Amino acid sequence: MGALRAIKSQLAFFTVIPVRASYDDVLRYSALAPLIVGPLAGLIDWGAYYLLAYLSPLATVATLAVIETFRGFNHLDGLLDFGDALMIRGSREDKLRALKDVSVGAGGVGLLLVYVSLSFASLVSARLDLLAFLSVEVSCRALGISLVFFSRSMPESSMGKAFKERALFKRLVLVWPLIFSSIPQLLLLLILFVVFRSYSERALGGVNGDVAGAAITLSTPLLLLAQEVGERFGLGFSLLSLSLSPLL
């Protein structure tokens, strides 16, 4: 029963799948979100990518629409808000005002263009397999949730504080990338964690849902590119791929 509640809660919060779950369950089981949501999202991404590849290599960029639709565009909204705050040169209060503003400014549009460009480069540059999408969908979520768990919470963010205080087995979120990610991806995750945490704590006073969403969104194409680099240099393997290699 607990396993079913954990699955339902994370699917309800992090995807567009219409299942009912309590907010308390969402908080309690959030460390399991990468393992619950990531593999399903990766399978859907790969299926769309595989079908689109038969049309043309350029058509594979439409996989981005599938990725964002399955996420309900929630993390993308965080990217736009974070981009607006990033471009503000004023005080912390000015940055927070931009972060909370419902309208999208130049910073949000600019960061969206960066995200789309990186996604285009990652989706059309090489033939991606199922394990690549699995690793990315698990690891990007682990990054976002790790920022919430292991960074200072933004004082104005009640949701961030709630996740940090109520979540069970927080350190489990660090395990999932070790299983699914290759060495280049793990290095990239570490760099992104440090960059997002340092900037958010210094400029915004801490991490909230928008910061986590921005990290999840922007890391998706970057992790795909990191996997492609790893494949070229013989470092594209993960613990999961090594364990499955006798079967493949």
C-alpha positions as CSV (number, residue, x, y, z in Angstrom):
1,M,0.0,0.0,0.0
2,G,2.9,2.4,0.8
3,A,4.5,1.6,-2.5
4,L,1.3,2.4,-4.4
5,R,0.9,5.7,-2.5
6,A,4.5,6.7,-3.3
7,I,4.0,5.9,-7.0
8,K,0.7,7.8,-7.2
9,S,2.0,10.8,-5.3
10,Q,5.0,11.4,-7.5
11,L,3.1,10.8,-10.8
12,A,0.4,13.2,-9.7
13,F,2.9,16.0,-8.8
14,F,5.6,15.6,-11.5
15,T,3.5,14.5,-14.6
16,V,0.3,15.2,-16.3
17,I,-1.0,11.7,-15.5
18,P,-4.4,12.2,-13.8
19,V,-4.0,10.3,-10.6
20,R,-5.1,11.5,-7.1
21,A,-2.7,11.7,-4.2
22,S,-2.4,13.7,-1.0
23,Y,0.1,16.5,-0.8
24,D,1.6,14.9,2.3
25,D,2.5,11.8,0.3
26,V,4.0,14.0,-2.4
27,L,6.4,15.5,0.3
28,R,7.1,12.3,2.1
29,Y,8.1,10.2,-1.0
30,S,9.7,12.9,-3.1
31,A,13.2,11.3,-2.8
32,L,11.8,8.5,-4.8
33,A,10.5,10.7,-7.6
34,P,13.6,10.2,-9.9
35,L,13.2,6.4,-9.7
36,I,9.4,6.5,-10.1
37,V,8.9,9.2,-12.7
38,G,12.3,9.1,-14.5
39,P,12.1,5.6,-16.1
40,L,8.6,6.1,-17.3
41,A,9.4,9.5,-18.8
42,G,12.6,8.1,-20.4
43,L,10.6,5.3,-22.0
44,I,8.1,7.8,-23.4
45,D,10.9,10.1,-24.6
46,W,12.7,7.3,-26.3
47,G,9.5,6.0,-28.0
48,A,8.7,9.4,-29.4
49,Y,12.4,10.0,-30.5
50,Y,12.5,6.5,-32.1
51,L,9.3,7.1,-34.1
52,L,10.3,10.6,-35.1
53,A,13.7,9.5,-36.3
54,Y,12.0,7.5,-39.1
55,L,10.6,10.8,-40.5
56,S,14.0,12.6,-40.6
57,P,16.8,13.4,-38.2
58,L,15.5,17.0,-37.8
59,A,12.1,15.6,-36.8
60,T,13.6,14.2,-33.6
61,V,13.7,17.7,-32.1
62,A,9.9,17.4,-31.7
63,T,10.8,15.0,-28.9
64,L,11.2,18.2,-26.8
65,A,7.4,18.8,-27.1
66,V,6.7,15.3,-25.7
67,I,9.2,15.8,-22.9
68,E,7.6,19.1,-21.8
69,T,4.0,17.9,-22.3
70,F,4.6,14.9,-20.0
71,R,6.0,17.3,-17.4
72,G,3.0,19.5,-17.7
73,F,5.3,22.5,-18.6
74,N,5.7,23.0,-14.8
75,H,9.5,22.9,-14.8
76,L,9.7,25.1,-18.0
77,D,7.7,27.7,-16.1
78,G,10.5,27.6,-13.4
79,L,13.1,28.1,-16.1
80,L,11.4,31.2,-17.5
81,D,11.0,32.7,-14.0
82,F,14.6,31.9,-13.1
83,G,15.8,33.5,-16.4
84,D,14.0,36.7,-15.5
85,A,15.6,36.8,-12.1
86,L,19.0,35.9,-13.6
87,M,19.0,39.0,-15.8
88,I,18.1,41.5,-13.1
89,R,21.1,43.5,-11.9
90,G,19.4,45.1,-8.9
91,S,18.9,43.9,-5.3
92,R,17.7,40.6,-4.0
93,E,14.2,42.1,-3.7
94,D,14.3,43.1,-7.4
95,K,15.4,39.6,-8.4
96,L,12.6,38.0,-6.3
97,R,10.1,40.4,-7.8
98,A,11.1,39.2,-11.2
99,L,11.1,35.6,-10.1
100,K,7.5,35.9,-8.9
101,D,6.2,38.1,-11.8
102,V,3.7,36.1,-13.9
103,S,4.7,37.9,-17.1
104,V,7.8,36.6,-19.0
105,G,10.6,39.1,-19.5
106,A,13.7,39.2,-21.7
107,G,15.7,37.0,-19.4
108,G,13.1,34.3,-19.4
109,V,12.9,34.4,-23.2
110,G,16.7,34.4,-23.5
111,L,17.1,31.3,-21.3
112,L,14.2,29.6,-23.2
113,L,16.1,30.1,-26.4
114,V,19.2,28.6,-24.8
115,Y,17.2,25.6,-23.7
116,V,15.6,25.1,-27.1
117,S,19.0,25.5,-28.9
118,L,20.7,23.0,-26.6
119,S,17.8,20.6,-27.0
120,F,18.0,20.9,-30.8
121,A,21.8,20.1,-30.7
122,S,21.3,17.2,-28.4
123,L,18.4,15.6,-30.2
124,V,19.7,15.8,-33.8
125,S,23.4,15.3,-33.3
126,A,23.5,11.5,-32.6
127,R,21.3,8.4,-32.4
128,L,20.2,8.1,-28.8
129,D,19.2,4.9,-27.2
130,L,16.7,4.0,-24.4
131,L,19.4,4.0,-21.7
132,A,20.4,7.6,-22.6
133,F,16.9,8.9,-22.1
134,L,16.5,6.9,-18.9
135,S,19.7,8.3,-17.4
136,V,18.7,11.9,-18.3
137,E,15.2,11.7,-17.0
138,V,16.3,10.1,-13.7
139,S,19.3,12.4,-13.2
140,C,17.7,15.7,-14.0
141,R,15.1,15.1,-11.4
142,A,17.7,14.0,-8.9
143,L,19.5,17.3,-9.5
144,G,16.4,19.4,-8.9
145,I,15.3,17.5,-5.8
146,S,18.8,17.5,-4.4
147,L,18.9,21.3,-4.7
148,V,15.7,21.5,-2.6
149,F,17.0,19.0,0.0
150,F,20.6,20.1,0.4
151,S,20.5,23.8,-0.1
152,R,19.3,26.7,2.0
153,S,15.5,27.1,1.4
154,M,14.4,30.5,0.2
155,P,12.8,32.2,3.1
156,E,9.7,33.1,1.0
157,S,9.3,29.5,-0.2
158,S,6.9,27.5,2.0
159,M,6.9,24.7,-0.5
160,G,10.7,24.3,-0.5
161,K,10.7,24.2,3.2
162,A,8.0,21.6,3.3
163,F,9.8,19.3,0.9
164,K,13.0,19.7,2.9
165,E,11.3,19.0,6.3
166,R,8.8,16.3,5.4
167,A,10.7,14.1,2.9
168,L,11.8,10.7,4.0
169,F,15.2,9.1,3.1
170,K,16.6,12.3,1.6
171,R,20.0,10.8,0.8
172,L,18.4,8.2,-1.5
173,V,18.1,11.0,-4.1
174,L,21.9,10.9,-4.4
175,V,21.9,7.2,-5.2
176,W,19.9,7.3,-8.4
177,P,22.4,9.1,-10.6
178,L,25.1,6.8,-9.4
179,I,23.1,3.9,-10.9
180,F,21.8,5.5,-14.1
181,S,24.4,8.2,-15.1
182,S,27.7,7.9,-16.9
183,I,30.9,9.5,-15.7
184,P,30.5,12.7,-17.8
185,Q,26.9,13.0,-16.6
186,L,27.9,12.7,-13.0
187,L,30.6,15.4,-13.4
188,L,28.1,17.7,-15.1
189,L,25.5,17.1,-12.3
190,L,28.1,18.1,-9.7
191,I,29.0,21.3,-11.6
192,L,25.3,22.2,-12.1
193,F,24.5,21.5,-8.4
194,V,27.3,23.8,-7.3
195,V,26.4,26.6,-9.8
196,F,22.7,26.6,-9.1
197,R,23.1,26.3,-5.3
198,S,25.8,29.0,-5.1
199,Y,23.9,31.5,-7.3
200,S,20.6,30.9,-5.6
201,E,21.8,31.2,-2.1
202,R,23.9,34.3,-2.8
203,A,21.5,36.2,-5.1
204,L,18.0,34.8,-4.1
205,G,18.5,33.9,-0.5
206,G,18.0,30.2,-1.2
207,V,16.4,27.6,-3.4
208,N,12.7,27.3,-4.2
209,G,10.6,25.4,-6.7
210,D,11.4,27.7,-9.6
211,V,15.1,27.1,-9.1
212,A,14.6,23.4,-9.0
213,G,12.4,23.5,-12.1
214,A,15.0,25.5,-14.0
215,A,17.7,23.0,-13.0
216,I,15.6,20.1,-14.2
217,T,14.8,21.8,-17.5
218,L,18.2,23.1,-18.4
219,S,20.1,20.0,-17.3
220,T,18.0,17.8,-19.7
221,P,19.7,18.7,-23.0
222,L,23.0,19.2,-21.2
223,L,22.9,15.6,-19.8
224,L,22.1,14.3,-23.3
225,L,25.1,16.1,-24.7
226,A,27.3,14.8,-21.9
227,Q,26.2,11.3,-22.7
228,E,27.1,11.8,-26.3
229,V,30.5,13.0,-25.3
230,G,30.9,10.0,-23.1
231,E,30.0,7.7,-25.9
232,R,32.7,9.2,-28.1
233,F,35.4,8.8,-25.5
234,G,34.3,5.3,-24.3
235,L,32.9,6.7,-21.0
236,G,29.2,6.4,-21.8
237,F,28.6,3.5,-19.5
238,S,26.7,3.5,-16.2
239,L,26.3,0.9,-13.5
240,L,22.9,0.1,-15.1
241,S,24.3,-0.4,-18.6
242,L,27.1,-2.5,-17.2
243,S,24.7,-4.7,-15.3
244,L,22.5,-5.1,-18.4
245,S,25.4,-5.6,-20.9
246,P,25.2,-9.5,-20.7
247,L,21.6,-9.3,-21.8
248,L,22.1,-6.8,-24.7
